[in-house]
Amino acid sequence: MSLHGDTARVLKEWPAPDEDQERLRLAYGDHLAAHPDGTWKSCGDGHITASALVVDPPGGRVLLTLHRKLRMWLQMGGHCEPEDTTLAEAALREATEESGIDGLTLLPGGPVRLDRHHTPCAWHLDVQYAALAPGGAVAAISDESLDLRWFAYDEVAAVADESVVRLVDRTRALLDSRG
């Protein structure tokens, strides 16, 4: 199966947690149906991106990157690459590359939420996952970041925008539901 096919499957099967997320899920599906290149940066009408919030549940913290180009504190993520065969693989690759942490694992159950936002290159139709950091994880800054820092859950709202806050809140709710 192609990345495009996997992405369409993931979105079709994903149980959106609310009406706003359901509207985005349907819009993403429509975008993919209309754009065979909808998972690639070359799609000028917008493209699917994959991201992952790196989380340390025992430490009650998340790892954010100060994005070099956007100069905002964000979760790890970005464009899908030709070597990505699944959307989850793309999110995990981005998280590993940008955090420098080996051994990340995605929170089971698929994406955490969706977020559509405009960037200098095009609209990003971001599919957001959560990645669990292994015990004792040490982060290493990448070329894509100005800084990389762990933030306690309750510190995120002071440094990041509402999209990141919503991602943290949804991730925490999913972690709490796991017991």
N, C-alpha and C positions, 0 to 999 in steps of 0.2 A: 504494500500500500504506500502511496506517495504521502509526503508531508501534507499536501493539500487535502487528500482523502482522510488522513488521520485527524487533521484539525476539524474538518467537517463532522466526522464521527464524534469527536470529543464534545463539540458544541451541541450536537444533536442529543447526546446522552446526558449532558450535564444538567442536574436539577437546580435551576436558578433559585436563589433563596428569597427573592422578592420580585415585585412587578418591574422595577427599574432594571434589574439584572436580566429579567426575562426579555424585556424589550431589546437590550443590548445583545443578548444571545441570538435572538431572531435576526437582528440587523447584521451581526457578524456572519450568520449563515447565508443571508441574502447577498452579502458582499462576496463571499466565497463562490456562491452560485453564479454571480455575474462576472467574476474575475478569476480565470484559471491561474493567474499569477498572483493571487491575493495573499499569499504567504511570503512574498519576496519584496524586498526593498524597492525593486524596480517598478512596482505597481504604484503609479503616481496618484491614483484615486484613494490611496490609503492601503495599509497592509497589516496583516496579523503580526504581532510581536509577542514574545514570551518572556515573562519575568518570574522571579521567585523572591519572596521575602525570606531572608535567612533568619531563623529564629532559634533561640536557646531557651526552651521552656523551663528547665530547672533554674536558670539564671534570671528568668523574667525579662528577657531583653531581645532586641532585634538588631541586626547589623544593617546599617545604611551606608550608601556611598554618596559622596558629594560629587555629582556628575560633572565631568570636566567641561562639557559643552553647555549644558543647561544651568549649571551652577545652582543646583537644588539637591537636597537630601532625598534620595530615592532608594527603592529596593533594587536589587540587581536585575538586569534584563536588557533585552534589545532585539535586534533583528534575527530572524531565522537564517540559517546558513545551509548551503547545499548538502553538507554532511549530516544534517539533522533529519532523522527518519520519522520522529514523532514530535509532537508539540511539547510533551513532558520532557523529552530528551533535550530539546532546545532550551527550555527553562532551566533545567539542571546544569547544562553546559554553561549558560550565561552566569548562573549563580556561582559555579565553581571558578570560572575564569575571573570574575570580578571580585570575588571574596578571597581567593587564594586558599580556600579551605577544601581539602580533599575529604571524601567520605560523607558529603551531604546526601541526605535522602529526602525525597519529596513526601510531604504529608499525604497519606493514602486518601483516595476518593476523588482525585482529579483537581481541577482548578478550584481556587478559593473564591475568586471574583473576576469580573471583567471591568476594564476601564478604557474609555475612548478619549483620546486627547490629541491635540495638534502639536506637532514638533516642527522644527525647521525643514525637515525632509518631506513630511506628509502627515496625514492622520495616522495615528497608531491605534490599532484595535488590539489592545493589550489583553492577553490571557494570563492571569496572575495565579501563581502557585505559591505554596509555602515550602521551604526547605529546612529540614531539621539539622542543626549543627551537631556533630559528634561531641562528646565530652572532651573538654580541654582544647577545643578548636582555637587555633590562632589564625587570625586574618592577615592577609598581605595585600597591600594596595596594588592596583593594576594601573596600566597606562590610561585607562578610561576614567580614572578618578582623581580628584584633587585631594580627597581624604576618605577614610573608611573608619567608621566608629560604631561601637556598640552603644545602644540607647535603651534604658529601661522603658518598659511599655508606656508608662505615664509621662515620659519625656518627649515622645515622638511628636505630639501636637505642637510643641514649642519650636520644633525645627523643620517639620515637613508640612506639605500641603494636605488638604482634606483627602485626596485620593490615597495617600500613604496611610493616613490615620484610619480610613475605612478598611484598608487592607489589613492593618494590624488588628483592628477590632474584630473583623470577620475571622481572621486566623485564630485569635484568642478564643472566640466562641467555639470554633471547631475543635481546638485543643481541649477546651473545658468539657465538651460533649463526649470526648473520648474517655474521660474519667481519669 
